[in-house]
Amino acid sequence: MENTESISRKVLLTVWVAGLFDGEGTIGIYIHKRKDRENPRVTKHITIENTNSLVIEEYKKFLRENNIKFYYCYLPSRKNRISSPIHSVNVSSYRMCEKLLNLLFPYLVGKREQAQTMLDFIQYKKEIGWQTPVLKLEEFVNKIKQQKKSPETIRQTS
């Protein structure tokens, strides 16, 4: 049995990551149509980028503790720009995206609809398989795009 302190730290870290994701996260589904094949290639990702390496290290620690595989990329500042270097963490496999979103979902606010759309997309892919018709894929892509553009609303329940 785990002690109470480690359980509450884990929950606290999950809530912190959900807040980080609401502010700095990106959810994307992209269709890459190919001339040589009937079915398109689909890429999806969940990404957090930040200029603060300490924030990114804490996020990577959270992913490791939850056995979520990720890619890390360091983008140095360009010589002709004043911008800071960017640390980018990307989760891209279906299984890992689903695992991460299921952990964060109860605590998401701003990205909740996008997360639900991605979870619906993953579930759809599980049911239909890899030979997904292009039109159905475009529905998910368009839904994510609209959710990114629409103003955030908070629903109150009584």
Secondary structure, DSSP 4 states (H G I P E B T S, - for coil): ---HHHHHHHHHHHHHHHHHHHHHEEEEEEEE--SS-SSPEEEEEEEEEES-HHHHHHHHHHHHHTT---EEEEEPPPTT--PPPEEEEEE-SHHHHHHHHHHHGGG-STTHHHHHHHHHHHHHHHHH-S---HHHHHHHHHHHHHHHHSPP------
